[in-house]
Amino acid sequence: MRVFVAGGTGVIGQRLVPQLVARGHRVTATTTSAAGLGAVERLGGEGVVMDGLDAESVREAVAAARPDVVVHQMTAISTAHAGKPDMKHMDRWFAPTIRLRTEGTDHLLAAAAAAGVSHVVAQGYASWNGLREGGWVKTEADPLDLYEGTAAHAGMEALRHVEDAVTGAGGAVLRYGGLYGPGAGEDQLALVRKRQFPLVGDGAGHSSWVHADDAASATVLAVEQRAKGVFNIVDDDPAPAGAWLPHLAVCAGAKPPVRVPAWLARLLAGEVAVAMMTEGRGFSNARARRELGWELRYPSWRQGFAEGLT
Ligand SMILES: NC(=O)c1ccc[n+]([C@@H]2O[C@H](COP(=O)([O-])OP(=O)(O)OC[C@H]3O[C@@H](n4cnc5c(N)ncnc54)[C@H](OP(=O)(O)O)[C@@H]3O)[C@@H](O)[C@H]2O)c1
């Protein structure tokens, strides 16, 4: 297949491009500056400079590549694109990513339609953002929590837009869990190492994790199978913060996390951090395993943090 990867140099893109090439596909992958072209070529793809927020730039790049499938992996979460992480003002930190998930998605879908591309696969998110009522583990049939009234709300609305627009066009949205592995989640890891990532309250809030290599392999399957609908791309082991955070600290060579009460965490890191760690809901991967035939190299973060963190 000819595959167009929008965002070919990020945590997913840099794994997805070589995995697609190894399966015999021809890949065009994008970066926002000429400096990134060499990286794409080293991954085995053909590089193109594209601004996902510029409709004309997107239209030209997709038309020139003449792909069978378009994959949306554009985010702007790294410090290079978004500045320093700011959990308390998540809406500001995520502002460029929110635009890529709304305007960027619309530009890609329009470019795909104009070029006669019938299949689109896009990145979604499923870690702690399951509906904060009922059981701790959610399926694709359960709605995501929109975190209304918090700094996460705009980001969650943008994710909802990706899901509505892409599935409405007959494509697939892959809700990746919290990504880890070389080059992934390093800001968070740095905080854990400095003991600045505390356990909040009872630490009962759940998260889902997935190694970035496994997230990329699920994406290859969704591309090859022309998958439709929403899939949770998470490991087998959704777990409370009170379980995964101390293990992450051990695997990162750090001292155990400090514990702080919710009121203090709210003051320091904001409402979203408290909700995530005390009320967050994790996700089931049963649909992806069953329908895509996805097999994970790291079925649990317990093994993954120990063996696949760096
Ligand atoms: N589910 C999750 O947990 C999750 C998901 C995504 C990211 N993250 C985390 O966020 C951090 C940064 O992620 P990342 O390394 O993937 O980098 P990133 O800064 O989010 O960039 C991702 C991709 O989007 C491209 N991009 C950025 N702005 C664009 C624009 N205006 N138009 C078109 N493309 C654009 C980048 O291109 P260039 O940089 O080449 O210009 C890159 O290819 C990592 O720690 C990662 O683990 C977590």
The ligand as a Gaussian input file, in Angstrom:
#p B3LYP/6-31G(d) Opt

LIG

0 1
 N       -1.025000       8.808000      24.217000
 C        0.033000       9.415000      24.740000
 O        0.433000       9.198000      25.888000
 C        0.824000      10.405000      23.900000
 C        0.458000      10.711000      22.591000
 C        1.281000      11.561000      21.855000
 C        2.416000      12.101000      22.439000
 N        2.725000      11.800000      23.717000
 C        3.948000      12.313000      24.360000
 O        4.205000      13.652000      24.010000
 C        5.601000      13.866000      23.881000
 C        5.908000      14.504000      22.529000
 O        5.384000      13.680000      21.483000
 P        6.110000      13.495000      20.081000
 O        7.522000      13.075000      20.285000
 O        5.238000      12.631000      19.245000
 O        6.259000      14.976000      19.483000
 P        5.199000      16.059000      19.040000
 O        5.816000      17.397000      19.253000
 O        3.879000      15.849000      19.669000
 O        5.111000      15.845000      17.426000
 C        4.457000      14.746000      16.831000
 C        4.468000      14.870000      15.322000
 O        3.581000      15.921000      14.908000
 C        4.272000      16.762000      14.004000
 N        3.725000      18.136000      14.066000
 C        3.817000      19.046000      15.079000
 N        3.236000      20.214000      14.704000
 C        2.756000      20.031000      13.443000
 C        2.084000      20.852000      12.504000
 N        1.739000      22.112000      12.760000
 N        1.788000      20.334000      11.299000
 C        2.120000      19.059000      10.971000
 N        2.760000      18.230000      11.807000
 C        3.077000      18.708000      13.030000
 C        5.734000      16.706000      14.411000
 O        6.574000      17.112000      13.316000
 P        8.075000      17.722000      13.490000
 O        8.390000      17.760000      14.946000
 O        8.954000      16.809000      12.686000
 O        8.048000      19.066000      12.874000
 C        5.859000      15.227000      14.725000
 O        6.046000      14.470000      13.567000
 C        6.276000      12.487000      24.063000
 O        6.752000      12.398000      25.371000
 C        5.154000      11.515000      23.847000
 O        5.334000      10.300000      24.561000
 C        1.951000      10.971000      24.468000

